[in-house]
Amino acid sequence: MPKDHPAGAGSGQLSGLKVVEFAHVVAGPLAGSMLADQGADVVHVEPPGTGDAARSMGPRREGVPLWFKVAGRNKRSVTLDLRQDQGRELAHRLVAWADVVIVTFRPGRLREWGLDWEGVHRLNPKAVMLQISGYGATSSQADQPGFGKMGEARSGVVHLTGFPDGPPVHTGFSHGDAVNGLMGAYAVLAALHRKANDPGFDGEWIDLALFEPLFRLVEWQVIVHDQLGTVPQRSGNQLAIAPAAVINTYRSMDGQWITVTSATLRSVLNVVRLLGLPEEEFATVEQQQAGRGRLDDALRAWVSERPTAVCLEEFERCEVVASRVFDAADIAQDPVYAEREDIVTVDDPQLGPVRMQAVIPHFRQQPGKVWRTGPDLGQDNRLVYQQWLGLDDERLAELEQQGVV
C-alpha cells in the first residue's frame, strides 16, 4: 500500500489497487469513485490552474462548489499539463505505476498523447484500461464529442420516458454518465478477476460508448421490435412494457404522490381486494392485463379520497407495495436511510461537517469508508510525484516552475 494514508484511506475490498484517471466531469470519474470508495488508490489527473471542469459544476455555498466535494471524494488530485512533452512523460510513468487506467478524452487526442490502448498496453502490458467516449473508439464517429444526455437520447431511454401526449423526458440527474460509471467499474472488476486467475493475462481494453450501458439495461426494446415489429412508446409512470397490471403514481387527498407497484398475480389480487373489485374478474394474468385501465382508475380514485398516511397504512396491511415519492429532504429525515447508515457526515476543510451518501453497496465484513471530501486542485502532487513515482525535490520544483504540474 502506498505511503501516507490517513486513517480510513485504503480500507475496503480494493485496498492496494492503483488507479489513474485521465478523465473529467462525470462518467469516467464516477467509475473511479466506485473503486475509490472501496479503498483503491485513485489518482485524478487535472490540468494546472483550471482543474477538472467538474470543480465548477452545480450549486455553491459561500463560493465553494458542492458537487465536487462528493465527486472527488476519496481520491488524490495531481496537476499535469498533457500538452507538454514532460507532462506526457509523467503521464506515462503514472500508467506504468497503475493497475487500472481510466480515460475519457477523444480517441484522436489519446493517440497523440500515447494514452490510447496501444500506448497504454506498451507502457504497462498488465494494465486494465477503461475508455469511455461518446460513440465508442471503434465507430465511424469515434472522434465526435459526446456528453451523457446524448448517450441517454441514443439509448432509447429518453424516448420511453414521459407521458404519451408530452415530449420525451430526460431524468433529473446525469443518468447516462452515472450508468456508464457503474458499468465501467463493473467491467474493470471483471477484468481484474481474469487478471488474478489467468497466468497469461495480457491486459484488457474496455471500450464503452456513452449510449451503451443504458441501451443494455432496457432489456426488452430490441427483441420486441425485432419479433413484433413494434416500437414501444411513452406510457407515463405505467411503463411501456410493464411487469404487471398495477404500476403508476397516484396523488393523495393531502396532495402527496404515492407510487404503487404490483408485479405478480398475487400482488395484483391484493389491490383488487383492497379496492373491493370482483376477484373472479382478475383471477388470471390475462384478465389482469385486460383490466389494467379499470384498476388504474379505481386506484387513482381510492388514493385521492384518503390522506397519505392512511393510504400507506392500508397498503401495508394488504401487502401492497407502495411508497411516498421522496425528495432530498425526505431522504435526509427518513428512518430507514438512517438505519441503513446510507448518509454519513464528513469533515471538509472549507465547509466543515458535510453530509453525503455513504459507501454503497455496504460490505459488512470489510467495508469501504469516506475518508476525505474532494481534494483541492493539486493537493497530492508531492505525495504522488515524490513518494509514489520517486521524483526528488529539485525535479518537482523544476516541473512546477515550467508549468508542467
C-alpha positions, 0 to 999 in steps of 0.5 A: 500500500502506498505511503501516507494514508490517513486513517480510513484511506485504503480500507475496503475490498480494493485496498492496494489497487492503483488507479489513474484517471485521465478523465473529467466531469462525470462518467469516467470519474464516477467509475473511479469513485466506485473503486475509490470508495472501496479503498483503491488508490485513485489518482485524478489527473487535472490540468494546472490552474483550471482543474477538472471542469467538474470543480465548477459544476452545480450549486455553491455555498459561500463560493465553494462548489458542492458537487465536487466535494462528493465527486472527488471524494476519496481520491488524490488530485495531481496537476499535469499539463498533457500538452507538454512533452514532460507532462506526457512523460509523467503521464506515462510513468503514472500508467506504468505505476497503475493497475487500472487506467481510466480515460475519457478524452477523444480517441484522436487526442489519446493517440497523440498523447500515447494514452490510447490502448496501444500506448497504454498496453506498451507502457504497462502490458498488465494494465486494465484500461477503461475508455469511455467516449461518446460513440465508442473508439471503434465507430465511424464517429469515434472522434465526435464529442459526446456528453451523457444526455446524448448517450441517454437520447441514443439509448432509447431511454429518453424516448420511453420516458414521459407521458404519451401526449408530452415530449420525451423526458430526460431524468433529473440527474446525469443518468447516462454518465452515472450508468456508464460509471457503474458499468465501467467499474463493473467491467474493470472488476471483471477484468481484474478477476481474469487478471488474478486467475489467468497466468497469461493475462495480457491486459484488457481494453474496455471500450464503452460508448456513452449510449451503451450501458443504458441501451443494455439495461432496457432489456426488452426494446430490441427483441420486441421490435425485432419479433413484433415489429413494434416500437414501444412508446411513452406510457407515463409512470405505467411503463411501456412494457410493464411487469404487471397490471398495477404500476403508476403514481397516484396523488393523495387527498393531502396532495402527496404522490404515492407510487404503487407497484404490483408485479405478480398475480398475487400482488395484483389480487391484493389491490383488487381486494383492497379496492373491493373489485370482483376477484373472479374478474382478475383471477388470471394474468390475462384478465389482469392485463385486460383490466389494467385501465379499470384498476388504474382508475379505481386506484387513482380514485381510492388514493385521492379520497384518503390522506397519505398516511392512511393510504400507506397504512392500508397498503401495508396491511394488504401487502401492497407495495407502495411508497411516498415519492421522496425528495432530498429532504425526505431522504435526509429525515427518513428512518430507514436511510438512517438505519441503513447508515446510507448518509454519513457526515464528513469533515471538509476543510472549507465547509466543515461537517458535510453530509453525503451518501455513504459507501454503497453497496455496504460490505459488512465484513470489510467495508469501504469508508469516506475518508476525505471530501474532494481534494483541492486542485493539486493537493497530492502532487508531492505525495504522488510525484515524490513518494509514489513515482520517486521524483526528488525535490529539485525535479518537482520544483523544476516541473512546477516552475515550467508549468508542467504540474 
